[in-house]
Amino acid sequence: MPPAAGTIGAFHGIDIEDYHGGDGVSKSALDDFHKSPYIYWAKRNDPTRPPEEETASHLKGNLMHCAFLEPDSFSKRYVMVPEDAPRKPSITQRNAAKPSPDTIAAIAWWDKFNLDTEGKKIITPEAYELAWRQADSLRKVKALASLVGTGQPEVSAYWIDPITGLYCRCRPDYVAPIGAADILIDAKGAVDVRPDVFSRKQAGSMRYHVQDAYYTDGWKNATGRDVLAFLFAVVEPEWPFLADVIEFDDKSKVQGRKDYRQDLNGIAEHQKNGVWTPDTEAVKTMSLAPYLFTEE
């Protein structure tokens, strides 16, 4: 279970679902507010909001994280359907008045399989293979191999923002202690791990620089320990699963700090005035991307 609201510190062993459902402004909350204050409010306070479902991309990321950072926990969380498993019976087959012997056998097999694997997520052999191939590639990166195994994975940190008074949280994928300070590691799937391409095609649009600054400052506020570096462990999704470790330059970190501060201040202001409705008063203007314009 997550700590009581207002509790400050870093905690191991908090279930990921409990973390996401707990109190505190997370980096994803900053992203929602940055897109629209209304989206921030709707995802957290609208009583008609639908339940969140795990997307295919999130599942791939979670599998890679587990295989790389918590390999001993993989078989406790995930299970593959054996290749010789019978076809899963449909609802119609289960409700048939006179099911065939094969259907009866299939129902019995699946009922036992579901009972034996209760609490585990069923994944495909392809998803299993991808996760472990990516994890193997990441372990071959020397800068990561010297850090992973020395600290703790999936650490949840909570603090109170000193400027706005907002309760905040973050969850580094891995925390590696180096003396009296720490290195934070975040594992990401990447279409291309070359630093300039990763920055242009993924890191900027996903606001990873905000994550870097928010986690760095938040970890210090939560634990009192300095962050020596925030590293992105990146790996591609196709053979040969190229992997590398990247960090932002100082200029990007400064921009990340400016951006998260603007978002946090905005959330605090909207909470104060209670106004979350979207801006629909005026017609907006848009322009084509520069590369679509032709010379006259």
C-alpha positions as CSV (number, residue, x, y, z in Angstrom):
1,M,0.0,0.0,0.0
2,P,1.2,3.6,-0.6
3,P,2.0,5.7,2.4
4,A,-0.6,8.0,3.9
5,A,-1.0,11.3,2.1
6,G,1.6,13.8,3.2
7,T,4.2,11.2,4.1
8,I,7.7,12.1,2.9
9,G,10.4,9.6,2.0
10,A,11.3,6.7,-0.4
11,F,9.6,3.3,-0.1
12,H,10.4,-0.1,-1.5
13,G,7.8,-2.8,-2.3
14,I,4.8,-0.6,-3.2
15,D,2.7,-2.3,-5.9
16,I,2.7,-0.4,-9.2
17,E,-1.1,-0.3,-9.2
18,D,-1.1,1.1,-5.7
19,Y,1.5,3.7,-6.7
20,H,-0.5,4.9,-9.7
21,G,-3.7,5.0,-7.7
22,G,-2.2,6.9,-4.7
23,D,-1.9,10.5,-3.8
24,G,0.7,12.9,-5.3
25,V,1.4,14.8,-8.5
26,S,3.4,12.5,-10.8
27,K,5.2,13.2,-14.0
28,S,2.3,11.8,-16.0
29,A,0.1,14.3,-14.1
30,L,2.4,17.1,-15.2
31,D,2.1,15.9,-18.8
32,D,-1.7,15.8,-18.6
33,F,-1.8,19.4,-17.2
34,H,0.7,20.6,-19.9
35,K,-1.7,19.3,-22.6
36,S,-4.8,20.7,-20.9
37,P,-5.9,21.5,-17.3
38,Y,-9.2,19.9,-18.2
39,I,-7.5,16.6,-19.1
40,Y,-5.6,16.7,-15.7
41,W,-8.9,17.2,-13.9
42,A,-10.9,14.7,-15.9
43,K,-8.5,11.8,-15.5
44,R,-8.4,12.3,-11.7
45,N,-11.7,13.7,-10.6
46,D,-14.4,13.2,-13.3
47,P,-16.8,10.6,-11.8
48,T,-17.7,9.3,-15.3
49,R,-14.1,8.6,-16.3
50,P,-13.6,5.1,-17.6
51,P,-11.1,2.7,-15.9
52,E,-7.6,2.9,-17.3
53,E,-6.5,-0.1,-19.3
54,E,-2.9,-1.3,-19.9
55,T,-2.0,-0.6,-23.5
56,A,0.2,-2.9,-25.6
57,S,3.1,-0.4,-25.5
58,H,2.8,-0.2,-21.7
59,L,2.8,-4.0,-21.4
60,K,6.0,-4.2,-23.5
61,G,7.7,-1.6,-21.4
62,N,6.6,-3.3,-18.1
63,L,7.9,-6.7,-19.4
64,M,11.2,-5.2,-20.4
65,H,11.6,-3.4,-17.1
66,C,10.9,-6.6,-15.2
67,A,13.2,-8.8,-17.2
68,F,16.0,-6.2,-17.0
69,L,15.7,-4.9,-13.4
70,E,13.7,-7.6,-11.6
71,P,14.4,-10.8,-13.4
72,D,13.7,-13.0,-10.4
73,S,10.2,-11.6,-10.2
74,F,9.3,-12.2,-13.9
75,S,7.9,-15.7,-13.5
76,K,5.9,-14.5,-10.4
77,R,4.1,-11.8,-12.5
78,Y,3.8,-13.3,-16.0
79,V,3.0,-16.6,-17.6
80,M,3.0,-17.9,-21.1
81,V,0.3,-20.2,-22.5
82,P,2.1,-23.6,-23.4
83,E,2.4,-24.3,-27.1
84,D,0.4,-27.5,-26.7
85,A,-2.5,-25.8,-24.9
86,P,-6.0,-26.5,-26.4
87,R,-7.8,-23.7,-28.1
88,K,-9.5,-21.5,-25.5
89,P,-13.2,-22.3,-25.3
90,S,-15.6,-19.6,-26.3
91,I,-18.6,-18.5,-24.2
92,T,-20.8,-20.3,-26.6
93,Q,-18.9,-23.6,-26.2
94,R,-18.9,-23.2,-22.4
95,N,-22.7,-22.7,-22.4
96,A,-23.5,-25.5,-24.9
97,A,-26.1,-28.0,-23.8
98,K,-24.1,-30.9,-25.1
99,P,-20.5,-29.9,-25.5
100,S,-18.2,-32.3,-27.4
101,P,-15.6,-34.4,-25.5
102,D,-12.8,-32.1,-26.9
103,T,-14.7,-29.0,-25.6
104,I,-15.1,-30.6,-22.2
105,A,-11.4,-31.4,-22.0
106,A,-10.5,-27.9,-23.2
107,I,-12.7,-26.3,-20.5
108,A,-11.2,-28.4,-17.8
109,W,-7.6,-27.6,-19.0
110,W,-8.3,-23.8,-19.1
111,D,-10.1,-23.8,-15.7
112,K,-7.0,-25.5,-14.1
113,F,-4.6,-23.2,-16.0
114,N,-6.4,-20.1,-14.8
115,L,-6.6,-21.4,-11.2
116,D,-2.9,-22.3,-11.2
117,T,-1.8,-19.0,-12.7
118,E,-4.2,-16.7,-10.7
119,G,-2.8,-13.3,-10.2
120,K,-0.3,-13.6,-13.1
121,K,-0.7,-11.8,-16.5
122,I,-0.8,-14.1,-19.5
123,I,1.6,-13.1,-22.3
124,T,2.5,-14.4,-25.7
125,P,5.8,-16.2,-26.4
126,E,6.7,-13.3,-28.7
127,A,6.3,-10.8,-25.9
128,Y,8.3,-13.0,-23.6
129,E,11.1,-13.3,-26.2
130,L,11.2,-9.6,-26.8
131,A,11.5,-8.7,-23.2
132,W,14.4,-11.0,-22.4
133,R,16.3,-10.2,-25.6
134,Q,16.0,-6.5,-24.7
135,A,17.1,-7.1,-21.2
136,D,20.1,-9.1,-22.3
137,S,21.2,-6.3,-24.6
138,L,20.8,-3.7,-21.8
139,R,23.0,-5.9,-19.5
140,K,25.8,-5.8,-22.1
141,V,26.0,-2.0,-21.7
142,K,29.0,-1.6,-19.4
143,A,27.9,1.6,-17.8
144,L,24.7,-0.1,-16.8
145,A,26.2,-3.5,-15.8
146,S,28.3,-1.7,-13.1
147,L,25.2,-0.1,-11.6
148,V,22.3,-2.5,-11.9
149,G,22.5,-5.0,-9.0
150,T,24.0,-2.5,-6.6
151,G,20.7,-0.8,-5.6
152,Q,16.9,-1.1,-5.6
153,P,14.4,-1.3,-8.5
154,E,11.0,0.5,-8.5
155,V,11.4,2.9,-5.6
156,S,8.5,5.2,-4.9
157,A,9.4,8.6,-3.5
158,Y,7.1,11.2,-2.0
159,W,7.7,14.9,-1.1
160,I,6.0,18.2,-0.6
161,D,6.9,20.8,-3.2
162,P,8.5,23.7,-1.3
163,I,7.0,26.4,-3.5
164,T,3.4,25.3,-4.1
165,G,2.9,23.0,-1.1
166,L,1.7,20.3,-3.5
167,Y,2.2,16.6,-2.5
168,C,4.3,15.0,-5.2
169,R,5.6,11.6,-6.2
170,C,8.0,9.8,-8.6
171,R,9.1,6.2,-9.1
172,P,12.6,5.7,-10.5
173,D,13.0,2.4,-12.3
174,Y,16.3,1.9,-10.5
175,V,18.3,3.7,-7.8
176,A,22.0,2.9,-7.5
177,P,23.7,4.4,-4.4
178,I,27.2,5.9,-4.9
179,G,28.5,6.9,-1.5
180,A,26.2,9.5,0.0
181,A,24.4,10.2,-3.3
182,D,22.4,8.2,-5.9
183,I,22.2,7.6,-9.6
184,L,18.6,7.2,-11.0
185,I,18.0,5.0,-14.0
186,D,15.0,4.9,-16.2
187,A,14.6,2.1,-18.9
188,K,12.9,3.1,-22.1
189,G,12.1,1.3,-25.3
190,A,13.4,3.3,-28.3
191,V,12.9,3.1,-32.0
192,D,16.4,4.5,-32.4
193,V,18.9,4.7,-29.6
194,R,21.3,7.2,-31.3
195,P,21.3,10.2,-28.9
196,D,20.5,12.8,-31.5
197,V,17.7,10.7,-33.1
198,F,16.3,9.6,-29.7
199,S,16.2,13.2,-28.5
200,R,14.5,14.5,-31.7
201,K,12.0,11.7,-32.3
202,Q,11.1,10.6,-28.7
203,A,12.7,12.4,-25.8
204,G,11.4,15.8,-26.7
205,S,7.8,14.9,-27.5
206,M,7.6,12.7,-24.4
207,R,9.1,15.4,-22.2
208,Y,11.8,13.1,-20.8
209,H,13.8,16.3,-19.8
210,V,10.9,17.1,-17.5
211,Q,11.1,13.6,-16.0
212,D,14.8,14.1,-15.5
213,A,14.5,17.4,-13.6
214,Y,11.4,16.4,-11.7
215,Y,12.8,13.1,-10.5
216,T,16.2,14.7,-9.6
217,D,14.7,17.4,-7.5
218,G,12.0,15.2,-6.1
219,W,14.4,12.5,-5.0
220,K,16.5,15.2,-3.1
221,N,13.3,16.5,-1.4
222,A,12.1,13.1,-0.5
223,T,15.4,11.5,0.7
224,G,17.8,14.3,1.3
225,R,20.3,12.6,-1.0
226,D,21.8,14.3,-4.1
227,V,21.4,12.8,-7.5
228,L,24.7,12.4,-9.3
229,A,23.1,11.5,-12.7
230,F,19.8,10.6,-14.2
231,L,20.4,7.9,-16.9
232,F,18.1,6.7,-19.6
233,A,18.8,3.0,-20.4
234,V,17.4,2.7,-24.0
235,V,16.9,-0.3,-26.2
236,E,15.4,-0.9,-29.6
237,P,12.5,-3.4,-30.2
238,E,13.9,-5.3,-33.1
239,W,17.0,-7.5,-33.7
240,P,19.8,-7.0,-32.9
241,F,18.1,-5.0,-30.0
242,L,20.7,-2.2,-29.9
243,A,21.0,-0.7,-26.5
244,D,22.8,2.2,-24.9
245,V,22.7,4.6,-22.0
246,I,22.1,8.4,-22.5
247,E,21.8,11.4,-20.3
248,F,20.7,15.0,-21.0
249,D,23.1,17.9,-21.1
250,D,23.0,20.7,-18.5
251,K,21.0,23.0,-20.8
252,S,18.3,20.4,-21.3
253,K,18.1,19.8,-17.6
254,V,17.6,23.5,-16.9
255,Q,14.7,23.5,-19.4
256,G,13.2,20.5,-17.8
257,R,13.2,22.3,-14.5
258,K,11.6,25.4,-16.0
259,D,8.9,23.2,-17.6
260,Y,8.0,21.2,-14.6
261,R,7.9,24.3,-12.4
262,Q,5.5,26.0,-14.8
263,D,3.2,22.9,-14.7
264,L,3.3,22.6,-10.9
265,N,2.6,26.3,-10.4
266,G,-0.3,25.9,-12.9
267,I,-1.8,23.0,-11.1
268,A,-1.6,24.8,-7.8
269,E,-3.3,27.9,-9.3
270,H,-6.1,25.9,-10.8
271,Q,-6.7,24.0,-7.5
272,K,-6.9,27.4,-5.8
273,N,-9.4,28.9,-8.2
274,G,-11.3,25.6,-9.0
275,V,-11.5,26.3,-12.8
276,W,-10.7,23.3,-15.0
277,T,-13.0,23.8,-18.0
278,P,-11.3,23.7,-21.4
279,D,-10.7,27.0,-23.3
280,T,-13.4,26.8,-26.0
281,E,-14.2,30.6,-26.2
282,A,-12.3,31.4,-29.4
283,V,-11.5,29.7,-32.7
284,K,-7.8,28.6,-32.8
285,T,-5.5,29.0,-35.8
286,M,-3.2,26.3,-37.1
287,S,-0.4,26.2,-39.7
288,L,1.1,23.4,-41.8
289,A,4.4,22.0,-40.7
290,P,7.3,24.0,-42.4
291,Y,8.4,21.1,-44.6
292,L,5.0,21.1,-46.3
293,F,5.3,24.6,-47.7
294,T,6.7,24.9,-51.3
295,E,8.7,27.8,-52.7
296,E,6.8,30.0,-55.2
